[in-house]
Amino acid sequence: MPAYTHGHAEPVLASHRWRTAENSCGYLLAHLRPGLDLLDLGCGPGTITADLAERVAPGRAVGLDAAAGVLDEAGALAERRGLALEWVVGDALALPFPDASFDVVHAHQVLQHLPDPVRALREAVRVLRPGGLLAVRDVDYAATTWYPPDAGLDAWLDLYGRVARGNGGEPDAGRRLLAWARAAGLVEGVTASASAWCYASAEERAWWGTSWAGRATRSAFAEQAVTSGAATREDLEDVAAAWRRWAAAPDGWIALLHGELLVRLA
C-alpha cells in the first residue's frame, strides 16, 4: 500500500468529517438515482459515503479504504444514520471486486495520494458496468491561494509538496485528472470541471486553521516531514504558528481549487 501523507490523526479526521456530498461532490449528484450500486474509494470516516448511499438506496453502497481503523468510525456513522452500507479494507490499485460490479465509482481526494493514478482509473473502470459512471475529484495544492500573505504558509505549501511527492503522490492532481484519464484510455464520455472550497468566516478560519496547525505537528505528515529530513520540529512549529495567525486574521481568506471528472462508459 502507498504511504498516506495525511494519516488519520484527529486533526486530519476533524476536516474529513466536515465533508458531505453537497460540499465535496456536487458535480456528481444530479447523475444519481435510487437503485444504483455505488463504490466510494478512499471513503475515510464515511460522511460522503453515507450521503451518497441515501441517494442510491435501495441500491448497494460500498465504502473502501486502506485503513481498517477509520472504517470502524464509518460503520458507527452508518449505524447512527440507519444505513445499510458495506465497508471493505482494500487497495484502489487492486480492487477486490469482480468486473462489472457497480454502476457508479466515486473517488474524492484519492488519486493525489497514489503512485499510479492511471492504474487506479483503469481498476475503477474494470469494476464498472457498461453505461456506468466514474467520478473523481482532487485538489490542486499549487493553485491554493490565501490572504493575508504569510511566509509561513508559503513554507507550508512547499513542504507539503515535497513530503507528498516523497510518498509517491502528486499534490497538484487536480490539473492532471484529464491527462490521467486519457492515459487510462478514457477519451469518450469525459466531462471535466472545477470547483473550490473557500473558507473566510471566523468559524471556518478557526476550524481549518486549527486542523492544519494540528496536522503540522501531530500527524503522519509531520512525522514524514521530520524523518525524511524535509523539516525540523522547529520548522513545523513555525508552520503551525502561521496557520494560527491566518485563522486569527479578521480578513483571512483561503480557496482550494479542485479538478473534477465525470466519465460515462459506453
Buried (B, 14 or more C-beta within 10 A) or exposed (E): EBBBBBBBBEBBBBBBBBBBBEEBBBBBEEEBEEEBBBBBBBBBBBBBBBBBBBBBBEBBBBBBBBBEEBBEBBBEBBEEBEBEBBBBBBBBBEBEBEEEBBBBBBBBBBBBBBEBBBBBBBBBBBBBBEEBBBBBBBBBBEBBEBEEEBEBBEBBBEBBBBBBEBBEBBBBBBBBBBEBBEBBEBEEEBEEEBBBBEBBEEEBBBBBBBBBBBBBBBBBBBBBBBEEEBBEEEBBBBBBBBBBBBBEBEEBBBBBBBBBBBBBBE
